[in-house]
Amino acid sequence: MKRWQPPVSARAALGISAMVAVLLCCQMAGLAGYALIFPPVDRPIPWLAHLTVSFFGFAAFIGLAALGSFWISHSAFWKKQNSARWGLLEETLEALSQIARGNFTVRVSAHENEPFAELAASVNKMARELGSMENLRQDFISNVSHEIQSPLTSIGGFAALLRDGALTPGQRAHYIDIIEAESKRLSKLSDNLLRLSALEGDAAVSRRAYRLDKQLEHIALLLEPQWMEKNISVEAELQKITYAGDEDLLSQVWVNLLHNAVKFTPPGGSVGIALSLDGDSAVCRISDTGAGIAPEDKAHIFERFYKADKSRDRSLGGSGLGLSLVKKAVELHGGLVSAESELDKGSVFTVTLPMTLPLS
C-alpha cells in the first residue's frame, strides 16, 4: 500500500516559490520597519536608511528561518510517525491475510508505545487462540481415530478367526463375546462424543426441583451388580436435599463417578458416597479405596481422551471422555468438580453445586 506523492517537478517549483516568498517577505519587513521609525518628512541619510532596512529585513529572515526550522522538524517527526503507522498497518494486513490462509504462527511486531500497538496485540492474541484451537482439533481427530481403530481392529481380527471351521464351541463363543464387547465400546464412544458435543454447544439446562439424595441412592442401587460382583462395600451418608437442576444431566455425572469408583477399586475394597449442605451449596463426595491417581496425571484427568492408567485401558475399557462429561455438566450448573488422590490409597471426587440457581 503506497501513499500518493507529488511529482519531482511540482516539488521543485514549490521550493523555488517558497524561497522567492521568503525574500519578498524580508524586503517588505525591512521597508515596513524603516517607515515606522522615520516619518516621511524626516528621512535620514542614505546609509542609515539602508542599514535600517537591512536590519529589519535580517530580523524578519531570522524569524522566518526559525519558523521554517520548527516546521521542518515537526514535519519530520510526523513523517516518521506516519511511516511507522503505515508500516505497522501493512504488516497487520499481511498477518491477517496469513491467518485467513490457515497460518496461525504469524505475529505482528510492535513496541508498546508505537501507534496501533493495541491493534497488533489483538491480532497476535487472535492468532495464538486460533492456533490453540487448531491444535485441539488435530488432537481430537487423532484421539478419536485411535479410539475407533482399536476396537475395529479387534472386531476384524476375531471375525476372521470365526471363519476357522476347527474352532471349538467354547472358542467361538469367546470370540463372539469379544466382538460384542468391542461393538458396545464403539457404541458408547459414539454416544459420549454426541453428548459432549451437545454440552459444549449452546446446551440449555432444564432445571426443576427434585431430591438429590434420592437420585444418588437410585444410581448406587443401579450399579449394585457391579460392586456386588467385586465384593465392594458401599457406604452412603445422604442428607435430604431438594435441588433445582437438570436431573438427567446430573444423573450422568453420578453414573460416571460411581462407575469409575467401582471400576478402579479392587475386590474387597469400599466406596463412599456423602451428600451434605455446605452454606449455599450442595456438596457430594464420592470416594474409593482404589489404586489412586499419580500427581502428574491429576491435572489432566478432566481432559478429553486422557487416561491416567494406560496399562489397564484395555482390560477396564473406557474412552477417556467420562470425566470430561462430568466437568462440563457440573459447570453448566454453575458448580465445580475436583479430585484428591494418592497412589495406592484411593481417590475422592468432590462435586459442589450452588443452591441459588433459579428454576427455569
N, C-alpha and C positions, 0 to 999 in steps of 0.2 A: 504494500500500500504506500504510494508515493504522494507527497504533497506537491501542489502546484507552485512553481516559482516563475517570476517574470523573466523574459529573455535577457541576454547579456547587454544588448544594445539599449534596451529600455533602462536597465540599471545604470549604465554609463551616463546616459542623458540625465537621469535623475541626480547623479552625483555632481555633474557639472552645473546643473541648475541650482543645486544647494550651495555650491561654492560662490556662484555669482550673487545669490541672495544674501549670503553672509557678508560679502564685500560691500554690497549696496547698503545693508543694514548698518555696517560700521561707519560708512561715509555719512549716512543720514544722521547717525547718532552724534558724530563729531560736529556736523553743522548745527544740529539742534542745541548742543552744549554751548557752542560759540554764540549762537543767537540769544541764549538765555543769559549769558554773562555780560555780553557787550550790546547795549542798545544800538539801534540803527544810527542815532545821532552822534554816537561817541565811539567810532570804530578805532581799534588800536593799530599800531604799526603792523606791517605785513608779516614780519617774522613771528610776532606774538600771536597773530591770528592763526598762522599755520600751526604753531605749537599747540594752541588751544584745540583746534580741530583734530590734530593728531592724537592729543591726549584723550579726548572723549571717544574718538574712533578706536583707539587701542583698548580703552576700558570696555567698550562695547564688545570688541573682539574677544577679550579675556572672558567676559561674561558668557558670550555665545559658545566659546570653546569649553568652558566648564559645563554648561548645559548640554553641549553635544557629547562630552565625555561621559556625563551621567547617563545620557540616553543610550549611548553605545554599550556601556557596561550593563545597564539594566536590560537592554535588548539581548545581550549575550547570555545573561542569566536566564531569561525566559526562553531563549532559544534552546539552551541546554535542558531546561525543564521540559519543554515541549518535545525535544528529541527523546528524552527518557520516557515520556508518556507514549509517544508513538512506537518506540522500540518495545516497550512492555506490552502495548496493545497488540502489536504484530505477533509477539511471542505467545500471548494468550490465545489469539485466534488460531495460531498454528497448533497449540496444545489442544484446544477444543476439537480441532479437525482430527488430530491423532486419537483422541478419546472416542470420537464418533466412529473411527475405524477399528476400535477394539484394543488400542494400545493404552493400557492403564498405568504404565510405568513412567509416562511423560510427566515432567514437573516444570513449573514456571519459576524462574529465579528472580527474586525481588527482595531488596532490603526493606526493613521495617518502615523507614521514613520516605521511601520512594513513592511517587504518585501511583495510584492504582494498586498499592501493595495489598490492600484488603481483597481486591478482585483476584489477584494472583493466589493469595492464601485460600480463597474459596474454591478456585479451580483445582488447586493441589489437594484440598480436602476431598473434593468430589472424586478425583482420580484415585485417591487412596481407598475410599469407601467402595467405589466400583470394582477396584482390583480385589478387595477383600471378598466382595460378593461373588466375583468370578472364581476365586479360589474355593469358596464354599460350594459353588455349583459343581466345579470339577471334582472336589472331594465327594460330594453327594453322589454324582454319577458313578464314580469309581467304587464307592461303598455299596451302592445298590447292585451294580454289576457283579461284585464279588459275592454278595449275599444271595443273589439269584443263581449264579453259576454253580455254587457249591451243591445245593440240593438237586439242581438239574443234572449235574454230573453223576450224583448217586442214583437218581431215578433211571438215567440212561444206562448206567453200568449194571444195575441189578435187573433191569428189564431185559437186557441182553443175556444175562445168566439164566433167566427163566426159560429161554429157548432150549436149554440143555435138557434133553429128554431123560438123562440119567439121574436127575435130582430126586432126592427122597421127598416125601410129603412134608417132612419137618423143615428141610432146607427151603422148599418152595414157599411154605408159609412164612418162614423167617424173612425171605427176600420181599415177599408181598407186604409184610409189616413195615419193613424199612421204606419201601416205596410210598406206602400210605403215610408214614410219619413225615417223610420229606415233602409230600404233597401238602400236608397240613401246615408244615413250616412255611412253604411258599404262600399259602393262603393267608396265614397270619401276618406275614411280612407285607403282603399287599394291603391287608386290612389296616395295619398300623400306619403304613405310608399314607393311605387315604385319610385316616383320622388326623394324622399330624399335619397334612396339607390343609385340611379344613380348619384346624385350630390356629394355624399360622396365617390364615386368611382373615377376612372380616367376620370372624366367628362371633355370633351373638350368644350370650349366656342367658338361658331362660331360667330365671330364679323363682323358686317357690319354697314355702316353709315346709320342712319335714324333719323327722327325728334322725339326727346324725348318728346317735348311739345305736339305734335300731338298724341302720344301714350297715354299720361296721359288724354288728353281730350277725346279720344275714350273710354277709360276704365271708366271714370266718367259717360259718356252717357250710357255705357253698364249697369251700376248699377243704372241708373235713376229710374227704377220701385221700387227698394228697398228704396231709400231715399225719393222718392215722396210719397210712402205709409205712411211713418212716418212724412211727412211734414217737412223734414230736408232741410235747405238751404245749398247749396254747392257754395262756393266762390273759384274761381281759378285765380291765378296770374302766368301765364306761360310765361317765357321768351323763345324766339325762340332759341333752342339749337339742333344742329346736333351732335349726339353721336355715337361712334363706339362701339357697344356691341351686345350681343345676345338678339334680340328683343323678342323672345318667352320666354326666361328665365326671363327677366326683366318684361315682362307682368305679370307673376305670382307674382312678387314682388308687383307691384301696385295693382293687384286684391286683394291680401291678405290684404294689409294695408288699402285700401279703404273699403273693405268689413267689416273689423274689426271696422273701424271708424264709419261706418253707423250702424253696429250691436249694438255697445255699446253706441251710442248716443240716448238719449230719444227723443220721439216725440217733434217736435218744436225746436230742437237743430240745431247746424250748424257744417259743416265740411269744412275745408280749405285745398286747395292744392296750394303750392307755389313752383315754379321752377326757379332757377337762377344760374348764373355762379359766383363762388367764387374762384378767382385765376385760377388755373389749374384744377378745379373740378366743376362738375355739382352737385348742392345741391337741393334735393327735400324734402320739409317738408309737412307732412300730419297731420293735427290737427283736434281735435274734442272737443266737449263740453260734453263728456260722464262722466261716474262715476269715471274715473281715476284709477290709479294703486297704491296699497299700497306700501310703501317703502320696506317692507320685500319681496314683490313679484317682484319688478322691476329687481332685479339682476338675476332672474331665467326665465324671460318671453321668452327668446330665446332658452330655453332648450326643448328638445323633450317631448311632452305629458304634459308639465306644463300648468296648468290652474289657472290663478290668482283668478278668482271669481268662486269657486267651487259650490256655491249655485245656480248659474244660468246656469251651464253647460247643464243641460237637456233641458231647455227652449230655449237656444240660439244655441245649437248644438256646433259643433267644436270638433276636436280631439286633439288639443294642438300641432299640427305639423306645422301650417301655418307660425308662426314666425321663426321656425327652418329652413323652406324652404327659407324664406326671407333672413335670415342671411347668409346661405350657398350660395345662388345665388349672393348676393351682394359681398361676399368675393371672389367668382370666378372671379369677375370683378375688383378685387383689391380695392374694396371700403369698407366702414364702414356703419353700421346702429346702431343708438342709440335711446333711448327713454327718454323723460322727461314727468313727470306726477305728478299730485296732486289729492288727493281724492276729488271727487265732483266738480272738476274744469276741468277735461279733460286731454288729452294726446297729445303729439307731437312726432311723429316718424320722424327722420331725416336720409335720405339716401345720402351719399356722394360718388360720382363716379368720379374717376380720368379721365381726358380727354386725357391723354398722351398715353393711350394704343394703340398699333399699330393694324392696320387691319390684320386679319388672311388671 
